[in-house]
Amino acid sequence: MTFSLNTKRYFMIAGIILLTIPCLLVKAGLLHVGPGLEALLYGVGLLGAAFILSWAAEIVQMDISQGFALALLAFIAVLPEYAVAGVFAWKAGHNPAYYAPLALSNMTGANRLLIGLGWPMVLGLYFFGSRKTSLQLSKEHGTEVFYLSCTTAYALFIPFKGYLSLLDAAVLLVIFFTYLYRTTRAEVEEPDLIGPSALIGSFRPINRRLWTAGFFIFSGVIIYISAEPFADSLVAFGKASGIDEFLLVQWLAPLASEAPEFLVASVWTIRGQAPAAMGALISSKINQWGLLVGTLPIVYSIASGKLGALPLDLRTDHEIWLTAGQSIFAIAILCNLRMSWYGAVALVVLFLSQFIMPEIRMEVFWVYMALGTVILIRDRKHLPAVFKTGVTFK
């Protein structure tokens, strides 16, 4: 029996949707399994949702700019982090000493995973596909680099105060929504669609948009309901071996929240859309630094019943500094809108250094800052163009 191309695409969509059914059954209490199998089922559900999300993000570029599509993708993909961080921020309103550090631990781990492993992963896949040792981004990606610079520069000074206030929230949210508005002003370009996204893209505009909206909503729901129980099941295993809870939240939970973004970026890179993949990961960084961090003191204030500031301890201060230092180094690498192989290697080596030996995280922070400063001075001629792209509203 021979199936048409479109029939095969329908089968692919149905097959990926089926991957998400077991985690829905577990969530609804209709399927009872042990922690190990539960983690596996939720993980498979996240991977299925990531495929659906990648199709929706490709199709939506037919109606909105790529930059806005990437920002929308980044927002949906980090919904699990909002859930985890929001829960801890809410609990911190009643027990700040214990829960306040955990509210930011997931964000710092996810951020460093994105840059330390995500960016080099894109370049590695790009190299295997094209044999090119550097990835050139478009001029428009200067928008992401500029707003990542803004959020990073502000976050660098938060630890000096020892708390995350509503004023910090206002500044970070203004930066984020300015970035979001900026992405809506970019030109809409016809994307090169393949597979299921090409099938949906061939529909009449109203049907295409309904399918795209359905993909976004469905994948967003799966990611939202799967990430936290996936992380919880992993934590249950980790606690049995006596691993520090802060580290569990910081590194195990992001395995769930970052898996969709990593998979989407991988699929896009393999399909020849490496610049878009890199843009999606940068947009996720802006989303986390701006919207995610900005909402935490708001949630904390609501939970505590008064206007207040989320307290930070010394460990959290160091984690924020290390995360900001890594971002500054990454921004320096991309200020010329080109990711080189040696920049990618440096990101991996420095990330693994602080991951394997967390006691040297402040030493790694100063290495990030020193290298970032040197590169920014060397490539300073590129900075005006990035600044102009970021502040220009078409």
Steps between C-alpha positions, in 0.01 A plus 500: 500500500638836396411813692506851362742755642224687682364175648845423640510848651163441668631172638806684635281755679283223647804300609657795682170582671479138619835545677334754730200283597669291777608808697144635476369170642751517786409862572128413503562215744385237250843338479705421811871425460818520705718814512745371240240415237311818587810708419538311171137555396508870584833534320361336185198730524730801512686382191171453312386847602832641382446360150150650484636829630768508231237453228284779640796738528588435136147542367425818695784674315263520202293753695742672740868588498754232583623701798152514654449131423824419683395714795164320512672164476737598782210604723311172456814290534592649839150466648623209717763727652232756582305223674795375706644843583153641567420224750822567690446877491147451636625274781776753572224745590437283806850355557755726327810357668449156348315559173637835375834352384317220319287750307802615301701177497301348212542816291876519548547134410276523194674817382844347523384182326363707211828676436750242625355208307220635276700750297794262439252223411357716219847573362599133528195384303554781252861388449405137437244612244703764318864446609515870584677589826309821565135602484408838354182658637293755316505871580153471655637268771673807638162569665532190721863575581416860596213416736691210653772756572247727673355231727845359579648840586216570743506152656872537569426763767209324675721299740658821636163582659438154645138485386277499192252786530190621320714777349724231350186332370383822334835559326537141377139482379534830311810366325326175414180653363700756304687209343171323431358809332819542298468147361147570376634783283733280296410401145308179435687257273365187336660201682628187327270233643548123487322198651183556708557875509491505117168312509337745740660794319321397179156541660275801452607788730214453750556123526877543519468746786258277689737204470795716605313634801401145592862385475617784724228441758537122506880503527484775762259296713712185473817688594327675787353187658802275435805699606440527874403134562790395278735704716334371819550138397866567429537677834348198675783287363762763576402544863560130563868557417537805728543766228461866607142618436612834358705316238209268423269791428773685313604221267243219493189716452650682196544161333123506460454870432784530249444172313239650262720798416802279437300268279342783300842660450643163391221434250529848350878475471481160329246649258743777407353770726793537739469883529134465600596229753759727655251787502250282688755417771603865537134600522452245778780667693330838470173340606654348811703806604215740428155350545582206727725683747276807482191307612661337807481802737142559384399143590692528828320823592157354422575190708631699796202736490713815480737684268839343557828385349611142449809455724821357354765312695873489423472180299226644282702819452792294370271301270354818349847648450624181334194487273539868408873456440434213262243715318749786463758262353237356264391850392862588428535191282191598299551876481627453144198275431722198440539191719848354456616150587747623761229710664277192519783291647569769761132503600497123549829485690410781740150362555630152579765647731247669728257208467754237607667723760233739636742625765688696232192676360620848599840434342318396181292818526814713489631299203171568317526871581865527396455315171177684423664839561796416276275382215268802529798734479639307203166499313377842615449614141203260475321636807339810339331286234354263764382800705339662197319179404369459854360851546364549148123448477395443140 
